[in-house]
């Protein structure tokens, strides 16, 4: 395998990222689009079911009256849609398996970029995010802000809302 180290300047100009390039063997093959095959199969299945339902003779009951089958026609079309989508997916799988036999192996170039270590004033920083602890007041045991002066946590200048019995 062939390796080539490269140095690229970072946008701020202080730090440089390193890019290592090396060759990798990859398999390349053609593959069918399953969604397309299933959509075409679903449409063809629905059309075939509709044509079949229309060609069938109209049913007649024992007394010679014509039976309304419009609801059944809709159900048959939906069934043809589902069966056609399944058959389209099956055809795509068969084509995919036959194309897998004709795959080729090629060589591609892969680039791995290593970011430089973050530093503050020349010392490394270990994945530490900036903290904002100073912006929050400490909490007392009840989860409220611990303020000195009064037992209920209110500031000394605030009026007392408690009523004494």
C-alpha positions as CSV (number, residue, x, y, z in Angstrom):
1,X,0.0,0.0,0.0
2,X,1.2,3.5,-0.8
3,X,1.1,6.1,2.0
4,X,1.7,9.8,1.7
5,X,1.6,12.3,4.6
6,X,0.4,15.8,3.8
7,X,0.2,18.9,6.0
8,X,-2.4,21.5,5.4
9,X,-2.7,24.8,7.2
10,X,-5.8,25.4,9.3
11,X,-7.9,28.4,8.6
12,X,-6.6,30.2,11.7
13,X,-3.0,29.7,10.7
14,X,-1.9,28.5,14.2
15,X,-2.6,24.8,14.0
16,X,-2.0,22.5,11.1
17,X,-4.1,19.3,10.4
18,X,-2.4,16.3,8.9
19,X,-3.8,14.3,6.1
20,X,-2.6,10.7,5.4
21,X,-3.5,9.2,2.0
22,X,-3.3,5.5,1.3
23,X,-4.6,3.1,-1.3
24,X,-7.5,0.8,-0.4
25,X,-9.0,-2.0,-2.5
26,X,-12.7,-1.7,-3.0
27,X,-15.3,-3.9,-4.8
28,X,-17.4,-2.2,-7.4
29,X,-20.6,-3.6,-8.8
30,X,-23.9,-2.5,-10.3
31,X,-27.0,-2.7,-8.3
32,X,-30.7,-2.2,-9.2
33,X,-32.8,0.4,-7.5
34,X,-35.2,-1.6,-5.4
35,X,-37.8,1.3,-5.0
36,X,-38.1,1.7,-8.7
37,X,-38.6,-2.0,-9.3
38,X,-41.2,-2.2,-6.5
39,X,-43.1,0.9,-7.7
40,X,-43.2,-0.3,-11.3
41,X,-44.4,-3.8,-10.1
42,X,-47.1,-2.2,-7.9
43,X,-48.5,-0.1,-10.7
44,X,-48.4,-3.1,-13.1
45,X,-50.0,-5.3,-10.5
46,X,-52.8,-2.8,-9.8
47,X,-53.5,-2.4,-13.6
48,X,-53.5,-6.1,-14.1
49,X,-55.9,-6.6,-11.2
50,X,-58.2,-3.9,-12.5
51,X,-58.3,-5.3,-16.0
52,X,-59.0,-8.8,-14.7
53,X,-61.8,-7.5,-12.5
54,X,-63.4,-5.6,-15.5
55,X,-63.1,-8.6,-17.9
56,X,-64.8,-11.0,-15.5
57,X,-68.5,-11.6,-16.2
58,X,-70.9,-9.8,-13.9
59,X,-72.1,-12.2,-11.2
60,X,-75.8,-13.0,-10.9
61,X,-77.5,-14.4,-7.8
62,X,-80.1,-17.4,-7.6
63,X,-83.0,-15.1,-8.5
64,X,-81.3,-13.6,-11.6
65,X,-80.4,-10.2,-10.1
66,X,-77.0,-8.6,-10.9
67,X,-74.7,-8.4,-7.8
68,X,-72.9,-5.1,-7.3
69,X,-69.1,-5.9,-7.1
70,X,-67.6,-2.4,-7.1
71,X,-66.2,-2.8,-3.5
72,X,-64.6,-6.1,-4.5
73,X,-63.0,-4.5,-7.5
74,X,-61.3,-2.0,-5.2
75,X,-60.1,-4.7,-3.0
76,X,-58.7,-6.7,-5.9
77,X,-56.9,-3.6,-7.2
78,X,-55.3,-3.1,-3.8
79,X,-54.3,-6.7,-3.6
80,X,-52.8,-6.5,-7.1
81,X,-50.8,-3.4,-6.0
82,X,-49.3,-5.3,-3.0
83,X,-48.6,-8.5,-5.0
84,X,-47.0,-6.4,-7.8
85,X,-44.8,-4.6,-5.4
86,X,-43.6,-7.9,-3.9
87,X,-42.9,-9.4,-7.3
88,X,-41.1,-6.2,-8.3
89,X,-38.9,-6.5,-5.2
90,X,-38.3,-10.2,-6.0
91,X,-37.2,-9.4,-9.5
92,X,-34.8,-6.7,-8.2
93,X,-33.3,-9.2,-5.8
94,X,-32.7,-11.8,-8.6
95,X,-31.1,-9.1,-10.8
96,X,-29.0,-8.0,-7.8
97,X,-27.7,-11.5,-7.3
98,X,-26.8,-12.0,-10.9
99,X,-25.0,-8.7,-11.1
100,X,-23.0,-9.5,-7.9
101,X,-21.1,-12.2,-9.8
102,X,-19.7,-9.6,-12.2
103,X,-18.2,-7.3,-9.6
104,X,-14.7,-5.9,-10.0
105,X,-12.0,-4.9,-7.6
106,X,-10.4,-1.5,-8.0
107,X,-7.9,0.6,-6.0
108,X,-9.2,3.8,-4.4
109,X,-7.3,6.5,-2.5
110,X,-8.5,7.1,1.1
111,X,-7.6,10.3,3.0
112,X,-7.5,10.3,6.8
113,X,-7.4,13.7,8.4
114,X,-6.0,14.0,11.9
115,X,-7.0,17.2,13.7
116,X,-4.3,18.7,15.9
117,X,-4.7,18.6,19.7
118,X,-6.6,21.6,21.1
119,X,-4.4,23.7,23.4
120,X,-4.9,26.7,25.7
121,X,-1.8,28.7,26.3
122,X,0.5,25.9,25.1
123,X,-1.1,23.2,27.4
124,X,-3.3,20.4,25.9
125,X,-7.0,20.5,26.7
126,X,-8.6,17.0,27.2
127,X,-12.0,17.1,25.6
128,X,-13.2,19.7,28.1
129,X,-16.1,21.8,27.1
130,X,-16.2,25.3,28.5
131,X,-18.1,25.4,31.8
132,X,-20.6,27.9,32.9
133,X,-20.8,27.1,36.6
134,X,-20.2,30.6,37.6
135,X,-23.5,31.7,36.0
136,X,-25.6,29.6,38.3
137,X,-26.3,30.1,41.9
138,X,-25.8,27.2,44.3
139,X,-28.9,25.3,45.4
140,X,-30.0,24.5,48.9
141,X,-31.3,21.0,50.0
142,X,-34.9,21.8,48.6
143,X,-33.6,22.7,45.2
144,X,-34.1,26.4,45.5
145,X,-31.5,29.1,45.3
146,X,-29.5,29.3,48.6
147,X,-29.6,33.0,49.6
148,X,-28.1,34.2,52.8
149,X,-30.2,36.2,55.2
150,X,-33.5,34.5,55.6
151,X,-34.4,30.8,56.2
152,X,-36.8,30.7,53.3
153,X,-34.1,31.8,50.8
154,X,-35.5,35.2,50.1
155,X,-33.2,38.2,50.0
156,X,-33.2,40.4,53.2
157,X,-34.8,43.3,51.2
158,X,-37.7,41.3,49.9
159,X,-41.1,41.5,51.8
160,X,-42.1,38.5,53.8
161,X,-45.0,36.7,52.1
162,X,-45.4,34.1,54.9
163,X,-48.3,34.6,57.3
164,X,-47.7,33.7,60.9
165,X,-50.6,32.1,62.8
